[in-house]
Amino acid sequence: MQHLQASAMTPLSARQYLICAIFGGVLWFAAAFLLRYVGPLGVYEGSGRALLYGLVVPGTVPFVFMIRWAAGLTKAQTALAVAFATASALVLDGMATAWMPGLYGATDALVLGAAAAILWGGGVAIFLGFLFSR
């Protein structure tokens, strides 16, 4: 049993952590930029929100495999690496929401909609990281 626990969370090297942090920051910036422009189109309301949240799932899958490739990860390292990359993205999201809300849009509704979509994407990424580490 102890062997299974040790192999379930293989540590990352400093290089892998750095790559994960960079990927998380780049993904956050790309998402923030995209949401800044699609927010005014009504993607945070009604069926637009359902479509946006639904598209986040398949849109996040390539990220998991890109980070695995770029950081040279084993399958067992995927969950930890994606969680770390997502943590990096969420730290940036929290700072931007607090100190630069205009990055997400001109109104409180646009800022809240973008921040919520990024939180959803973060949760999806972590879930997929664990799913694809099996």
TIVOGU-43971 format. One record per residue (C-alpha): residue in one letter; z, y, x. Coordinates in pm, whole numbers, padded with zeros to 5 digits, always signed. Layout:
N
aZYX
...
***
This chain:
134
m+00000+00000+00000
q+00083+00241+00282
h-00265+00186+00428
l-00424+00292+00101
q-00218+00610+00089
a-00307+00706+00446
s-00679+00656+00396
a-00683+00846+00065
m-00633+01181+00239
t-00793+01183+00582
p-00709+01514+00752
l-00975+01765+00842
s-01042+01906+01188
a-01010+02280+01253
r-01391+02300+01254
q-01411+02128+00915
y-01149+02362+00767
l-01346+02661+00893
i-01671+02531+00745
c-01494+02466+00414
a-01348+02817+00407
i-01689+02968+00479
f-01854+02756+00210
g-01586+02858-00039
g-01636+03225+00040
v-02014+03203+00019
l-01999+03013-00309
w-01753+03265-00454
f-01974+03557-00348
a-02286+03394-00496
a-02101+03325-00822
a-01960+03679-00839
f-02304+03826-00774
l-02466+03606-01038
l-02195+03676-01295
r-02221+04050-01231
y-02580+04039-01352
v-02563+03782-01632
g-02235+03912-01780
p-02397+04198-01973
l-02641+03946-02128
g-02360+03803-02342
v-02278+03487-02147
y-01905+03526-02213
e-01938+03510-02592
g-02004+03228-02837
s-02279+02983-02745
g-02351+03184-02429
r-02008+03091-02297
a-02055+02725-02386
l-02391+02723-02208
l-02250+02901-01901
y-01951+02667-01873
g-02173+02366-01931
l-02417+02470-01658
v-02135+02517-01409
v-02080+02141-01398
p-02427+02032-01275
g-02453+02354-01076
t-02143+02261-00877
v-02248+01906-00789
p-02484+02012-00506
f-02203+02219-00353
v-01991+01906-00310
f-02268+01724-00124
m-02367+02032+00079
i-02012+02079+00203
r-01985+01709+00283
w-02304+01733+00489
a-02230+02068+00659
a-01875+01976+00760
g-01963+01620+00858
l-01713+01476+00615
t-01637+01119+00537
k-01627+01023+00172
a-01246+01005+00196
q-01228+01368+00316
t-01431+01508+00027
a-01146+01585-00215
l-00936+01766+00046
a-01234+01961+00179
v-01358+02072-00162
a-01004+02166-00268
f-00966+02378+00046
a-01305+02545-00006
t-01213+02613-00368
a-00877+02758-00265
s-01064+02997-00034
a-01291+03100-00321
l-01002+03149-00562
v-00811+03366-00314
l-01116+03591-00290
d-01152+03590-00669
g-00789+03691-00714
m-00821+03976-00463
a-01147+04099-00615
t-01009+04086-00969
a-00701+04285-00865
w-00850+04538-00623
m-01225+04548-00691
p-01274+04458-01056
g-01594+04662-01069
l-01753+04386-00864
y-01761+04174-01180
g-01866+04438-01428
a-01808+04777-01582
t-01573+04674-01863
d-01250+04477-01886
a-01430+04214-02097
l-01690+04158-01822
v-01425+04138-01551
l-01215+03892-01754
g-01521+03685-01843
a-01633+03659-01480
a-01286+03580-01349
a-01240+03311-01615
a-01580+03159-01533
i-01489+03145-01164
l-01156+02980-01247
w-01343+02725-01457
g-01585+02666-01169
g-01294+02618-00931
g-01141+02355-01155
v-01476+02181-01191
a-01527+02182-00813
i-01187+02026-00747
f-01244+01762-01015
l-01587+01678-00868
g-01443+01669-00516
f-01201+01398-00626
l-01466+01217-00827
f-01710+01202-00536
s-01443+01097-00286
r-01410+00760-00455
***
